[in-house]
Amino acid sequence: MASYEAVIGLEIHAQLKTASKLFCSCSTTFGAQANEQVCEVCSGMPGALPSLNEKAVELAARAGMALHCRVNHYSLFSRKNYFYPDLPDGFQTSQFTPPICEHGHLDITVQGQTRRIGITRIHMENDAGKCVHSQGVTLVDLNRAGMPLIEIVSEPDMRSAEEAAEFMRQVHAILVTIGATDGNMEEGSMRCDANVSLRPVGSSRFGTRTETKNLNSFRNIQRAIEFEIHRQEAALEDGEPIFQETRLFDAVKQVTQAMRSKEDAHDYRYFPNPDLPPVIVSEEQLQEWRADMPELPAPRLKRFLAQYGLGEEEAAALAANKAAADFFEAALQTCNQPRRVAGLMQGEFLRECAAHGITPCEAKMTPARLGELAAIIEKGVISPRMAHEIFPELFANGVSPEQLAAERGLVQVSDVGELEGIVDAVLADNPAEAAEYRGGKTKLMAFFVGQIMKRTKGKANPALVNDLLQKKLG
């Protein structure tokens, strides 16, 4: 890549979190039997008229606000003409010009370098259905047809696959935070198309681009773009032309493959949809939605760093996940020890959530219970090791940490008088080792701690044991 520079732009499709489809009242619930959630409108029956979902307009506008776009008071739906077997109308209802949002940006940081990525537009459109290929036949499921989408089109401002993956991560975190989408990439709630081209380093002219479709994980986005960059570089070095085409990424083979030649905008023959009036959004509505916006991941990250003294990585991990960040701050109401609570969140709680396939708000363990666990660790009632031992049961049942620790016989011995007697007994039984320690063989501290733990069956408070030994041994 010494001779070439990658030019990358993303087109991100996010399914809006509405109860019904974009132009009809059919349910958007995922996982229904094929063609159960279909009516005359979303199945493209002649004479059936669409009716715009107002909630979808609100969520699209909120996305624009969160991504620093101008939200247009006036926008139009157009017919984007092309034929797919799973597009029952024979055209997609989309916004061409003007869209609902334009001219935004998002700052990303990769390897310590911050880069501003422009956002050309955000527009609303309905999704197509789904072709199911099985046993030599293709069946069409229209449950997804008509689902409300926004498409976020970036400027070609990214220069590496890593930057593209980070841009997608941040857009995902923002849209989930504001409630615009559930962000479930495995179910297709978010996916993106990556436009990639190469040009000689120092050139301002764009090369011929390819579009890799339907990338539905952060890892696949990065790997597909990396492959495409190397493929195009090898072709250019060999004097081969790059064709403007649509490609697909094979996640098993880790390669992109040609699908079809790439269309330009004029090929779609856009014209205003005569069945839908213009979308009018008043300034009063925008002000109301803007006032109700939650704290976004970037400012929340800065606040976590300043207010709680967290490390950069743990603060970023929590701030990027609204449910986790809300849970964390709720747990602090019970135990105001941010580092301890954050450690339990990342080391135990979020891992258990992922293992069980649930979100923090779905867990039986409440923020108060996590706070209680952090508090008894801070007080020395149990050790971090003991907390790790009982955490799966605490998570599964949501019971009192202190009560469970007592039932399991895990409460630490923290009585100074009791521990002092045990320390004295251990030193009296091991005079030679005590003399060697005082003579400079300080590694014997671990021996004394081990002897005390043996006598207390591992329940002695380690911090108190170390303090007492250091005092007794001088």
C-alpha positions in Angstrom: 0.0 0.0 0.0 3.0 2.3 -0.2 1.9 3.5 -3.7 -1.9 3.7 -3.1 -4.3 5.2 -0.6 -7.6 3.6 0.2 -10.8 5.7 -0.1 -13.7 4.3 1.9 -17.3 5.3 2.5 -20.1 3.4 4.2 -23.8 3.1 3.6 -25.3 2.0 6.9 -28.8 0.5 7.0 -30.5 0.6 10.4 -33.9 -0.9 11.0 -36.0 1.6 13.0 -37.4 0.5 16.4 -41.1 0.9 15.6 -44.0 -1.4 16.5 -45.3 -1.4 12.9 -43.9 -1.2 9.4 -43.1 2.1 7.5 -46.3 2.3 5.4 -48.7 -0.1 7.1 -49.8 -1.5 10.5 -48.1 -4.9 10.1 -45.9 -6.0 13.1 -42.1 -5.6 13.0 -41.5 -8.4 15.5 -38.6 -10.6 14.5 -38.9 -14.4 14.2 -42.5 -14.9 13.1 -43.4 -17.7 10.7 -42.8 -16.8 7.0 -45.4 -14.4 5.5 -47.4 -14.1 8.7 -46.8 -10.3 9.0 -48.0 -9.2 5.6 -50.9 -7.2 4.3 -52.1 -5.6 1.0 -49.7 -2.7 1.3 -46.4 -4.4 2.1 -47.2 -7.2 -0.3 -47.6 -4.7 -3.1 -51.2 -5.4 -4.0 -52.6 -3.1 -6.8 -54.6 -0.2 -5.4 -53.3 -0.5 -1.8 -52.2 2.9 -0.5 -49.3 3.5 1.9 -49.7 5.6 5.1 -46.5 6.9 6.7 -45.5 5.8 10.2 -45.0 9.0 12.3 -42.7 7.3 14.8 -40.3 6.4 12.0 -40.0 10.1 11.1 -39.2 11.0 14.7 -36.5 8.3 15.0 -34.9 9.3 11.7 -34.8 13.0 12.8 -33.3 11.9 16.2 -30.6 10.0 14.4 -29.8 13.1 12.3 -29.6 15.3 15.5 -27.3 12.8 17.2 -25.0 12.7 14.1 -24.8 16.5 13.8 -27.0 16.7 10.7 -29.3 19.4 9.5 -32.9 18.0 9.8 -34.9 19.2 6.9 -38.4 20.6 7.6 -39.4 19.3 4.1 -38.5 16.0 2.5 -39.9 13.7 -0.1 -40.4 10.0 -0.8 -39.6 8.8 -4.2 -39.9 5.6 -6.2 -36.5 3.9 -6.7 -37.2 1.5 -9.6 -35.5 -1.9 -9.8 -36.8 -5.4 -9.7 -36.0 -8.0 -7.1 -38.1 -11.1 -6.4 -38.4 -10.0 -2.8 -39.5 -6.4 -3.6 -43.2 -6.9 -4.2 -44.0 -3.3 -5.4 -41.4 -3.5 -8.2 -39.8 -0.4 -6.7 -38.4 0.7 -3.4 -40.0 3.7 -1.6 -37.0 5.8 -0.6 -36.0 9.4 -0.2 -33.8 10.8 -2.9 -33.9 14.6 -2.8 -34.4 16.2 -0.4 -33.8 13.5 2.3 -34.9 14.1 5.9 -31.3 14.8 7.1 -28.1 16.1 5.5 -24.6 17.4 6.1 -23.6 15.8 9.4 -20.3 14.4 10.8 -18.9 12.0 13.4 -15.5 12.2 15.0 -13.7 8.8 15.4 -10.3 8.0 17.1 -8.1 5.2 15.8 -4.6 4.5 17.0 -4.6 7.9 18.9 -5.5 9.9 15.8 -8.9 11.6 15.6 -10.6 12.0 12.3 -13.8 13.7 11.3 -16.0 11.6 9.0 -18.6 13.5 7.0 -22.1 12.3 6.7 -23.7 13.1 3.3 -27.3 12.3 4.1 -29.8 10.2 6.1 -32.9 9.1 4.4 -35.9 6.8 5.2 -36.9 3.9 3.1 -38.7 0.5 3.3 -36.8 -2.8 3.4 -37.3 -5.6 0.9 -38.4 -9.1 1.8 -36.1 -12.1 2.0 -35.3 -14.9 -0.5 -34.9 -18.3 1.2 -32.8 -20.7 -0.9 -33.4 -24.4 -0.1 -33.2 -27.7 -1.9 -32.9 -26.2 -5.3 -35.8 -23.7 -5.0 -36.1 -20.1 -3.9 -39.0 -19.1 -1.6 -39.9 -15.5 -0.7 -40.7 -14.4 2.8 -42.3 -10.9 2.9 -42.3 -10.4 6.7 -39.4 -8.0 6.3 -40.9 -6.2 3.3 -41.9 -2.7 4.4 -39.8 -2.6 7.5 -38.7 1.0 8.3 -35.1 1.7 7.6 -32.8 4.7 7.6 -29.8 4.7 5.4 -26.8 6.7 6.7 -24.4 7.6 3.8 -20.9 8.7 4.8 -18.5 10.8 2.8 -15.6 8.9 1.4 -13.4 10.1 4.3 -12.1 6.9 5.8 -8.6 5.6 4.8 -8.4 2.2 6.5 -10.6 -0.8 7.3 -10.0 -0.1 11.0 -11.4 3.4 10.6 -14.5 2.0 8.9 -15.1 -0.6 11.6 -14.8 2.1 14.3 -17.1 4.4 12.5 -19.7 1.6 12.3 -19.2 0.9 16.0 -19.8 4.5 17.0 -22.9 4.9 14.8 -24.2 1.6 16.2 -23.7 2.9 19.8 -25.4 6.2 19.1 -28.4 4.8 17.4 -29.0 2.2 20.2 -28.5 4.9 22.8 -31.2 7.1 21.4 -33.5 4.2 20.8 -33.6 4.5 17.1 -32.8 0.8 16.6 -32.2 -2.3 18.7 -28.9 -2.7 16.9 -29.1 -6.5 16.6 -26.7 -7.1 13.7 -27.3 -10.9 13.7 -31.0 -10.4 13.1 -30.3 -7.8 10.4 -31.3 -4.7 12.4 -28.1 -3.0 11.3 -25.9 -3.8 8.3 -23.7 -1.8 5.9 -22.4 -1.6 2.4 -18.7 -0.7 2.0 -17.6 1.4 -1.0 -13.8 1.0 -1.6 -11.5 2.4 -4.1 -7.7 3.1 -4.4 -5.8 6.0 -5.8 -2.1 6.9 -6.0 -0.9 8.5 -2.8 -1.1 12.3 -3.2 -3.8 12.2 -5.9 -7.1 14.0 -5.4 -9.0 12.0 -8.0 -11.1 9.0 -7.0 -10.4 5.6 -8.4 -13.1 3.1 -9.6 -15.0 1.9 -6.6 -16.6 -1.4 -5.7 -19.5 -1.9 -3.2 -19.4 -4.9 -0.9 -23.0 -5.5 0.3 -24.7 -6.5 3.5 -21.8 -6.7 6.0 -23.4 -7.5 9.4 -20.7 -7.5 12.0 -17.8 -5.2 12.9 -15.3 -8.0 12.3 -16.7 -8.7 8.8 -16.7 -5.0 7.9 -13.0 -4.8 8.7 -12.0 -8.1 7.1 -14.0 -7.5 3.9 -12.5 -4.0 3.4 -9.0 -5.3 4.1 -9.4 -8.0 1.5 -10.9 -5.6 -1.1 -8.0 -3.2 -0.6 -5.4 -5.9 -1.2 -7.4 -7.3 -4.1 -7.6 -3.9 -5.8 -3.9 -3.2 -5.1 -2.8 -6.5 -6.7 -5.0 -5.8 -9.7 -3.6 -2.3 -10.2 0.0 -3.5 -9.8 -0.7 -6.1 -12.5 -2.2 -3.5 -14.8 -5.7 -4.9 -14.6 -8.8 -2.7 -14.6 -11.0 -2.3 -11.5 -14.7 -2.7 -12.5 -17.5 -0.7 -10.8 -19.5 -3.6 -9.4 -21.4 -4.9 -6.4 -19.6 -7.7 -4.4 -20.5 -10.0 -1.6 -18.2 -11.1 1.3 -17.8 -14.8 2.0 -17.1 -14.8 5.8 -15.9 -18.5 5.7 -13.4 -18.0 2.9 -12.7 -14.4 3.9 -12.9 -13.1 0.3 -15.2 -10.8 -1.6 -16.8 -12.1 -4.8 -18.4 -10.3 -7.8 -22.2 -10.2 -7.7 -23.3 -7.8 -10.5 -22.3 -4.6 -12.2 -23.0 -1.5 -10.0 -25.8 0.8 -10.9 -25.6 4.6 -10.8 -28.4 6.8 -9.4 -29.8 7.5 -12.9 -30.3 3.8 -13.4 -33.0 3.8 -10.7 -35.2 6.4 -12.5 -36.2 8.1 -9.3 -39.4 10.1 -9.3 -41.6 11.4 -6.5 -44.0 8.8 -5.1 -47.5 10.0 -6.1 -49.1 8.1 -3.2 -47.2 9.9 -0.4 -47.4 13.6 0.5 -44.2 15.5 1.4 -42.9 14.9 4.9 -43.3 18.1 7.0 -41.4 18.4 10.3 -42.1 21.6 12.3 -39.4 23.5 14.3 -41.6 22.9 17.4 -41.4 19.1 16.9 -37.6 19.2 16.4 -37.2 21.3 19.6 -39.3 18.8 21.5 -37.3 15.8 20.2 -34.0 17.5 20.8 -34.9 18.3 24.4 -35.7 14.7 25.0 -32.4 13.3 23.7 -30.5 11.1 26.1 -26.8 11.6 26.9 -24.8 10.3 23.9 -21.8 7.9 24.2 -19.0 10.5 23.5 -20.0 13.1 26.2 -20.9 10.2 28.6 -17.4 8.9 28.1 -15.9 12.2 29.0 -18.1 12.5 32.1 -17.2 9.0 33.2 -13.5 9.8 33.0 -13.8 13.1 34.8 -16.4 12.2 37.4 -15.5 8.7 38.3 -11.8 8.4 37.6 -12.2 5.3 35.4 -9.5 4.1 33.0 -10.0 5.0 29.4 -10.8 1.4 28.3 -13.3 0.6 31.0 -15.0 4.0 30.7 -15.3 3.6 26.9 -16.7 0.1 27.2 -19.4 1.2 29.6 -20.2 4.5 27.8 -20.7 2.7 24.5 -23.5 0.5 25.9 -26.4 2.6 27.3 -27.9 -0.3 29.2 -24.6 -1.1 30.8 -23.8 2.6 31.6 -27.3 3.1 33.1 -26.8 -0.1 35.2 -23.4 1.1 36.4 -24.6 4.5 37.5 -27.6 2.9 39.3 -25.3 0.5 41.2 -23.3 3.5 42.4 -26.3 4.6 44.3 -25.7 1.6 46.6 -21.9 1.6 46.6 -20.1 4.8 45.6 -16.9 3.0 44.6 -16.7 3.5 40.8 -13.6 1.5 40.2 -14.9 -1.5 42.2 -18.3 -1.4 40.6 -16.8 -0.9 37.1 -14.5 -3.9 37.7 -17.4 -6.1 38.6 -19.4 -4.9 35.7 -16.7 -5.8 33.1 -15.1 -8.7 34.8 -18.3 -10.6 35.9 -21.6 -9.0 35.1 -21.4 -8.2 31.4 -19.7 -11.5 30.7 -22.6 -13.4 32.4 -25.1 -11.3 30.3 -23.3 -12.2 27.1 -23.2 -15.9 28.1 -26.9 -15.9 28.8 -27.8 -13.8 25.7 -29.5 -11.1 27.7 -29.2 -7.3 28.2 -28.3 -5.8 31.6 -31.9 -4.7 32.2 -33.1 -8.3 31.7 -30.8 -9.8 34.4 -32.2 -11.0 37.7 -29.3 -9.3 39.4 -30.3 -5.7 40.0 -28.0 -2.7 40.2 -28.6 -2.6 44.0 -27.4 -6.2 44.3 -24.3 -5.5 42.3 -23.7 -2.4 44.5 -24.2 -4.5 47.6 -21.6 -7.0 46.4 -19.1 -4.2 45.7 -19.8 -2.8 49.2 -19.1 -6.0 51.1 -15.9 -6.5 49.1 -14.8 -2.9 50.1 -15.7 -3.6 53.7 -13.6 -6.8 53.7 -16.6 -9.1 54.4 -15.6 -11.2 51.4 -12.6 -11.2 49.1 -12.6 -10.6 45.4 -11.8 -14.3 44.9 -14.9 -15.3 47.0 -17.0 -12.8 45.0 -15.9 -14.4 41.8 -16.8 -17.8 43.3 -20.4 -16.9 44.1 -21.1 -14.5 41.2 -22.8 -17.0 38.8 -25.3 -17.9 41.6 -25.8 -14.2 42.4 -26.4 -13.5 38.8 -28.8 -16.4 38.2 -31.0 -15.8 41.3 -30.6 -12.1 42.2 -30.2 -13.0 45.9 -28.5 -10.9 48.6 -24.6 -11.2 48.3 -24.0 -11.0 52.0 -26.6 -13.6 52.8 -25.3 -16.0 50.2 -21.7 -15.6 51.4 -22.8 -16.4 54.9 -24.7 -19.4 53.8 -21.7 -20.7 51.9 -19.3 -20.0 54.8 -17.3 -17.5 52.8 -17.5 -14.5 55.2 -13.9 -13.4 55.9 -12.4 -13.3 59.4 -11.9 -9.5 59.9 -11.9 -9.3 63.7 -8.5 -7.8 64.6 -8.3 -9.5 68.0 -9.0 -12.9 66.5 -6.5 -12.5 63.7 -3.8 -11.1 66.0 -4.0 -14.3 68.1 -3.6 -16.4 65.0 -0.7 -14.4 63.7 1.1 -14.6 67.1 0.6 -18.4 67.1 2.0 -18.8 63.6 5.1 -16.7 64.4 5.6 -18.7 67.7 5.4 -22.0 65.8 7.9 -20.8 63.1 10.7 -18.9 65.0 13.4 -19.8 62.5 11.5 -18.4 59.6 10.6 -15.2 61.6 14.3 -14.7 62.3 15.2 -15.2 58.6 12.5 -12.7 57.6 13.9 -10.1 60.0 17.3 -10.8 58.6 16.2 -9.7 55.1 14.5 -12.7 53.6 11.3 -10.8 52.9 9.9 -13.4 50.5 8.9 -15.5 53.5 5.9 -13.1 53.9 4.1 -15.4 51.5 4.9 -18.4 53.8 3.4 -16.7 56.8 0.3 -15.6 54.9 -0.2 -19.2 53.7 0.1 -20.6 57.2 -2.6 -18.1 58.5 -4.9 -18.9 55.6 -4.5 -22.6 56.3 -5.5 -22.1 59.9 -8.5 -20.0 58.9 -9.5 -22.2 56.0 -8.9 -19.3 53.6 -11.2 -16.9 55.4 -8.7 -14.5 56.9 -8.9 -10.9 55.6 -5.7 -10.7 53.4 -5.2 -7.0 54.0 -5.5 -7.3 57.8 -3.2 -10.3 57.8 -0.5 -8.4 55.9 -0.8 -5.4 58.2 -0.5 -7.5 61.3 2.4 -9.5 60.0 4.3 -6.4 59.0 3.8 -4.9 62.5 4.8 -8.1 64.3 7.8 -8.7 62.1 9.0 -5.2 62.2 
